[in-house]
């Protein structure tokens, strides 16, 4: 019996040691850090102070290491961007917490808890360590304070600037379009000097409208994103500069019928897409407006295009239709030419089909609050079985992108 108790005791010690060692490995390998969004007036020291971090050369240098691609030469931070703090995030294990902290930290477990409680009191984190199962530890608390910078993570698209695709970058290869479509060929300079802000509807926690086909869910954000990428690719190949407001590192242009759904889309600035509609739309318009102001002196034209799918009763079939900003003659003219282009295409390719698209204004947030000429395009009813063919066949998605591109070309370059 005594031997059995000894074995149990040694097993417990071994298990505890393994848990502690595993958490130490997490410190070195996973590199999961607390992040925050920059606010007006933020600098490095102000940011560190807000999170109760000592203003020391150690903390300042670690912050610079973690965010080296998002700090200007004058050590300025970029508004609304997400930055990593020199605060490590670990899983909270109440049983082994004290032994873990004592093994990896220079401070007491209570000081670590006090630090976390202060973050909660300030509203800097949403959940405490008990409910959120996460504990936050400043790197300055650790015995081993080495930080290995993960280049793959830091090189992801973190800023809107990195999502300006022109053919001079990477010899015409663009990862956003996926492996199959990443290589572009310059076809013309027709749209040289033009800037397009392409906005695919919804994304992140909001899938938008949902349809059903052959046992699959059809999510608006996935199909709108695919058409948006295809249109953007056409524009880039013909000289335009394109900003994609929404970005999904896992999904480029896809040729499948049933596009895999996810909630991993983010804004091209690296910011998460809010689940709250007003916050999401306000953030999107802010990004576009800031870029508009930056480029308005040199751009020939700046156009914002929002692409969505509608949701109505399953029996209601609808054609592609357009909204433009109120009292915007340029936008109205572009929308009418797009409509005419699509009508001509249907008349040629499907004689007798008819086309009942419309052009009108509507009180939508992105139309009211975005500065450049803005169009809002609805591609059809995701609930309707006949409309669904327009979305699930990749050739049709490409045709829509081609027709929209041709309509835009006519809008600016056809003889008046």
KOLVEXLUM-527596 format. One line per 2 residues: number of its first residue (from 1); for each residue x, y, z of C-alpha. Coordinates in Angstrom, 3 decimals. Layout:
<pts>
NUM) X:Y:Z | ...
</pts>
This chain:
<pts>
1) 0.000:0.000:0.000 | 2.882:2.326:0.867
3) 4.506:1.610:-2.515 | 1.220:2.387:-4.274
5) 0.973:5.755:-2.512 | 4.572:6.509:-3.467
7) 3.846:5.700:-7.102 | 0.811:7.995:-7.018
9) 2.887:10.759:-5.460 | 5.614:10.446:-8.102
11) 2.969:10.345:-10.845 | 1.448:13.574:-9.504
13) 4.853:15.254:-9.399 | 5.585:14.074:-12.964
15) 2.217:15.302:-14.220 | 2.636:18.684:-12.534
17) 6.135:19.034:-13.956 | 4.820:18.187:-17.429
19) 2.072:20.837:-17.193 | 4.554:23.478:-16.042
21) 7.044:22.523:-18.745 | 4.302:22.575:-21.367
23) 3.304:26.104:-20.353 | 6.925:27.196:-20.503
25) 7.058:25.839:-24.042 | 3.960:27.867:-24.821
27) 5.815:30.967:-23.737 | 8.517:30.237:-26.261
29) 6.645:28.846:-29.250 | 3.050:30.009:-29.529
31) 3.851:33.641:-28.954 | 0.280:34.627:-28.265
33) 0.212:38.215:-27.074 | -2.446:40.592:-25.833
35) -3.386:43.014:-28.622 | -4.984:46.445:-28.720
37) -6.234:48.948:-31.277 | -4.514:52.308:-31.557
39) -6.516:55.394:-30.580 | -5.965:59.038:-31.577
41) -2.921:60.455:-29.797 | -1.438:57.071:-28.887
43) 2.319:56.681:-28.812 | 4.404:53.809:-27.517
45) 4.839:55.142:-23.977 | 1.189:56.179:-23.610
47) 0.100:52.731:-24.765 | 2.396:50.982:-22.282
49) 1.164:53.204:-19.452 | -2.463:52.399:-20.254
51) -1.723:48.697:-19.741 | 0.223:49.303:-16.501
53) 3.558:48.420:-18.065 | 6.700:50.090:-16.784
55) 8.170:52.661:-19.169 | 11.501:50.896:-19.488
57) 13.881:50.267:-22.343 | 12.977:46.581:-22.069
59) 9.236:47.108:-22.620 | 9.750:49.726:-25.328
61) 12.196:47.508:-27.247 | 9.957:44.441:-26.932
63) 6.992:46.452:-28.234 | 9.088:47.546:-31.218
65) 10.190:43.951:-31.884 | 6.616:42.685:-31.855
67) 5.347:45.449:-34.154 | 8.391:46.294:-36.245
69) 6.423:46.402:-39.517 | 3.801:48.803:-38.126
71) 5.953:51.573:-36.649 | 7.038:54.517:-38.778
73) 10.621:55.743:-39.016 | 9.609:58.489:-36.547
75) 8.248:55.813:-34.170 | 4.661:56.826:-34.904
77) 1.811:54.315:-34.610 | -0.953:54.010:-37.182
79) -4.467:54.935:-36.121 | -7.001:52.071:-35.740
81) -4.362:49.386:-36.430 | -3.943:46.415:-34.098
83) -0.678:46.128:-32.157 | 0.801:43.384:-30.007
85) 1.738:44.272:-26.451 | 4.677:42.736:-24.538
87) 2.109:40.800:-22.489 | 2.029:37.046:-22.960
89) -1.290:35.158:-23.063 | -1.430:31.691:-21.487
91) -4.176:29.220:-20.673 | -5.327:29.588:-17.075
93) -5.166:26.357:-15.064 | -6.371:27.045:-11.490
95) -4.870:23.810:-10.125 | -1.357:24.378:-11.420
97) -1.413:28.174:-11.688 | 0.797:28.967:-8.695
99) 3.426:26.346:-9.489 | 3.525:27.458:-13.121
101) 3.989:31.134:-12.216 | 6.680:30.306:-9.696
103) 8.499:28.304:-12.372 | 8.465:30.881:-15.164
105) 8.115:34.221:-13.395 | 10.210:36.518:-11.196
107) 7.114:37.788:-9.376 | 4.533:36.197:-7.115
109) 1.347:34.558:-8.425 | -0.651:37.226:-6.558
111) 1.105:40.018:-8.450 | 0.160:38.345:-11.727
113) -3.472:38.112:-10.566 | -3.411:41.769:-9.484
115) -2.134:42.745:-12.926 | -5.008:40.842:-14.575
117) -7.615:42.294:-12.218 | -6.414:45.781:-13.091
119) -6.905:45.061:-16.816 | -10.495:44.067:-16.059
121) -11.127:47.161:-13.929 | -9.900:49.401:-16.740
123) -12.043:47.596:-19.287 | -8.968:46.573:-21.291
125) -10.009:42.914:-21.399 | -13.562:41.585:-21.484
127) -13.252:38.430:-19.372 | -11.312:37.662:-16.204
129) -9.023:34.645:-15.912 | -11.735:32.511:-14.318
131) -14.391:32.973:-17.003 | -12.077:33.571:-19.973
133) -9.600:30.828:-19.016 | -6.711:33.122:-20.032
135) -4.012:34.698:-17.891 | -1.922:37.669:-19.025
137) 1.709:38.004:-17.952 | 4.008:40.911:-18.890
139) 7.233:39.712:-20.472 | 9.071:41.749:-17.872
141) 7.716:39.364:-15.203 | 9.308:36.301:-16.826
143) 12.609:34.661:-15.984 | 13.220:33.934:-19.643
145) 12.348:37.149:-21.451 | 13.391:36.101:-24.944
147) 10.834:36.753:-27.675 | 11.081:34.937:-30.977
149) 9.460:36.978:-33.714 | 7.311:34.875:-36.036
151) 7.966:36.355:-39.486 | 5.052:34.527:-41.072
153) 2.602:36.195:-38.726 | 4.084:39.661:-38.858
155) 4.168:39.626:-42.641 | 0.431:39.125:-42.994
157) -1.495:42.025:-44.479 | -1.672:44.392:-41.536
159) -2.278:47.714:-43.237 | -4.370:49.074:-46.023
161) -1.152:50.147:-47.740 | -0.115:46.521:-48.123
163) -3.369:45.807:-49.902 | -2.673:48.254:-52.714
165) -2.090:45.862:-55.551 | -0.178:47.183:-58.511
167) 1.753:45.165:-61.053 | 5.139:46.413:-59.907
169) 4.905:44.460:-56.660 | 6.212:40.868:-56.549
171) 6.351:40.727:-60.355 | 2.590:40.509:-60.727
173) 1.952:37.747:-58.193 | -0.780:38.453:-55.655
175) -1.543:35.978:-52.878 | -4.971:37.422:-52.167
177) -6.309:35.784:-55.343 | -5.214:32.290:-54.341
179) -2.623:30.012:-55.886 | -4.464:29.356:-59.154
181) -5.131:33.042:-59.883 | -2.135:34.689:-58.187
183) -0.235:35.404:-61.417 | -1.543:38.440:-63.271
185) -0.810:39.650:-66.777 | -0.817:43.334:-67.567
187) -3.377:43.746:-70.335 | -3.627:47.532:-70.599
189) -3.151:50.833:-68.779 | -6.768:51.833:-69.327
191) -7.441:52.501:-65.657 | -4.075:53.979:-64.770
193) -4.602:56.668:-62.123 | -7.936:55.166:-61.037
195) -8.454:53.909:-57.488 | -11.192:51.421:-56.682
197) -12.347:50.510:-53.180 | -14.005:47.106:-53.497
199) -16.242:46.106:-50.617 | -17.628:42.575:-50.423
201) -20.673:42.444:-48.185 | -20.536:41.299:-44.561
203) -17.755:38.904:-43.461 | -16.167:37.929:-40.164
205) -18.889:37.047:-37.640 | -21.633:38.115:-40.072
207) -22.262:35.739:-43.008 | -24.984:37.975:-44.436
209) -27.901:36.342:-46.213 | -27.993:32.529:-46.244
211) -29.480:30.275:-48.900 | -29.715:26.482:-49.177
213) -28.884:24.249:-52.123 | -28.485:20.449:-52.256
215) -27.835:20.247:-48.523 | -25.282:23.085:-48.512
217) -25.531:26.510:-46.952 | -24.772:29.387:-49.302
219) -23.356:32.357:-47.388 | -23.597:35.805:-48.926
221) -20.161:36.918:-47.714 | -18.360:34.015:-49.435
223) -19.945:34.500:-52.883 | -19.745:38.305:-52.729
225) -16.041:38.014:-51.816 | -15.356:35.717:-54.774
227) -17.036:38.053:-57.292 | -15.266:41.039:-55.721
229) -11.847:39.393:-56.108 | -12.586:38.542:-59.730
231) -13.630:42.123:-60.500 | -10.568:43.498:-58.712
233) -8.286:41.196:-60.657 | -9.727:42.487:-63.936
235) -9.205:46.078:-62.834 | -5.607:45.514:-61.716
237) -4.702:43.814:-64.992 | -5.848:46.981:-66.715
239) -3.868:49.478:-64.670 | -6.103:50.284:-61.689
241) -5.022:50.511:-58.075 | -7.385:48.443:-55.947
243) -8.105:48.352:-52.232 | -10.039:45.326:-51.002
245) -11.768:46.350:-47.782 | -12.314:42.746:-46.640
247) -9.552:40.145:-46.656 | -9.471:36.378:-46.033
249) -5.986:34.880:-46.055 | -7.404:31.367:-46.547
251) -9.733:32.042:-49.462 | -8.677:33.406:-52.809
253) -10.704:33.107:-56.000 | -12.410:29.709:-55.863
255) -13.973:27.631:-58.626 | -16.062:25.319:-56.454
257) -19.852:25.419:-56.559 | -20.286:25.318:-52.807
259) -17.822:27.696:-51.204 | -16.556:26.700:-47.777
261) -17.879:29.014:-45.092 | -15.794:30.604:-42.345
263) -15.689:33.679:-40.121 | -11.979:34.470:-40.581
265) -12.399:37.535:-42.775 | -10.851:40.737:-41.436
267) -10.552:44.311:-42.612 | -7.549:44.948:-44.851
269) -6.087:47.081:-42.057 | -5.778:43.968:-39.905
271) -8.720:44.985:-37.704 | -11.358:42.446:-36.791
273) -14.823:42.838:-38.282 | -17.304:43.715:-35.559
275) -20.383:41.616:-35.000 | -22.287:44.886:-34.555
277) -23.524:46.227:-37.874 | -23.112:49.926:-37.125
279) -19.525:49.477:-35.875 | -18.675:47.317:-38.887
281) -20.050:49.784:-41.419 | -18.551:52.810:-39.662
283) -15.124:51.184:-39.632 | -15.379:50.342:-43.322
285) -16.366:53.860:-44.333 | -13.611:55.329:-42.127
287) -10.960:53.230:-43.884 | -12.185:54.229:-47.336
289) -12.541:57.903:-46.444 | -9.037:58.087:-44.983
291) -7.559:56.588:-48.158 | -9.687:58.874:-50.317
293) -8.258:61.931:-48.572 | -4.742:60.586:-48.995
295) -5.023:60.052:-52.747 | -7.505:62.744:-53.822
297) -4.817:65.118:-55.128 | -3.290:62.639:-57.575
299) -6.021:60.130:-58.450 | -7.946:60.561:-61.706
301) -11.006:58.916:-60.209 | -11.849:57.220:-56.918
303) -14.773:54.806:-56.932 | -16.166:52.609:-54.160
305) -18.158:49.526:-55.131 | -20.128:47.416:-52.624
307) -21.132:43.927:-53.766 | -23.940:42.039:-52.021
309) -26.470:39.254:-52.511 | -30.082:39.867:-51.561
311) -32.411:37.647:-49.553 | -36.115:37.429:-50.317
313) -38.807:34.782:-50.545 | -37.592:31.686:-52.359
315) -40.074:32.143:-55.208 | -38.956:35.691:-55.955
317) -36.404:35.803:-58.742 | -34.565:39.119:-59.124
319) -32.011:40.459:-61.566 | -28.822:42.347:-60.728
321) -29.764:45.840:-59.566 | -27.962:48.979:-58.422
323) -28.108:51.742:-55.840 | -26.192:55.018:-56.017
325) -25.706:57.950:-53.672 | -28.466:60.527:-53.477
327) -27.896:63.543:-55.779 | -24.779:61.956:-57.291
329) -25.105:62.263:-61.060 | -21.762:60.544:-61.704
331) -22.775:57.517:-59.658 | -26.197:57.408:-61.275
333) -24.620:57.547:-64.725 | -22.188:54.717:-63.925
335) -25.000:52.578:-62.509 | -27.139:53.095:-65.610
337) -24.282:52.134:-67.928 | -23.606:49.017:-65.836
339) -27.289:48.130:-66.077 | -27.327:48.678:-69.854
341) -24.171:46.593:-70.278 | -25.678:43.655:-68.401
343) -28.924:43.937:-70.367 | -26.991:43.852:-73.650
345) -25.049:40.788:-72.473 | -28.229:38.915:-71.596
347) -29.853:39.900:-74.894 | -26.846:38.526:-76.751
349) -26.217:35.373:-74.719 | -29.789:34.499:-73.701
351) -32.140:35.970:-76.358 | -35.679:36.381:-75.080
353) -34.674:36.068:-71.423 | -35.351:39.692:-70.621
355) -33.685:41.702:-67.890 | -35.429:43.655:-65.154
357) -32.564:45.266:-63.253 | -33.099:48.690:-61.718
359) -31.130:51.789:-60.699 | -32.226:53.839:-57.692
361) -31.093:55.516:-54.489 | -31.488:54.105:-51.006
363) -30.760:55.244:-47.463 | -27.855:52.836:-46.813
365) -24.982:53.607:-44.436 | -22.180:53.017:-46.958
367) -23.913:55.230:-49.522 | -24.492:58.044:-47.029
369) -21.139:57.971:-45.251 | -18.535:57.116:-47.889
371) -16.917:60.141:-49.583 | -15.957:58.836:-53.048
373) -18.589:58.041:-55.661 | -20.150:54.867:-54.299
375) -22.223:52.125:-55.913 | -24.094:49.327:-54.203
377) -24.712:46.217:-56.308 | -27.130:43.394:-55.470
379) -26.402:40.280:-57.523 | -29.669:38.411:-56.958
381) -31.760:36.464:-54.453 | -29.654:33.874:-52.623
383) -32.880:32.083:-51.616 | -34.136:31.609:-55.177
385) -33.119:28.379:-56.946 | -32.793:29.991:-60.383
387) -30.804:32.943:-59.035 | -28.508:30.548:-57.201
389) -27.166:29.278:-60.533 | -25.813:32.808:-61.035
391) -23.676:32.374:-57.907 | -22.704:28.716:-57.555
393) -21.321:28.239:-61.082 | -17.878:29.828:-61.106
395) -18.146:30.673:-64.807 | -21.189:32.770:-63.957
397) -19.338:34.522:-61.129 | -16.552:35.320:-63.574
399) -19.062:36.515:-66.160 | -20.591:38.920:-63.631
401) -17.129:40.304:-62.833 | -16.339:40.641:-66.547
403) -19.606:42.419:-67.302 | -19.152:44.828:-64.391
405) -15.606:45.545:-65.572 | -16.810:46.201:-69.108
407) -19.554:48.498:-67.796 | -17.031:50.473:-65.758
409) -14.832:50.796:-68.815 | -17.744:52.144:-70.840
411) -18.670:54.531:-68.038 | -15.381:56.395:-68.230
413) -14.159:55.873:-71.763 | -17.108:55.581:-74.124
415) -17.710:58.501:-76.465 | -20.182:60.948:-74.979
</pts>
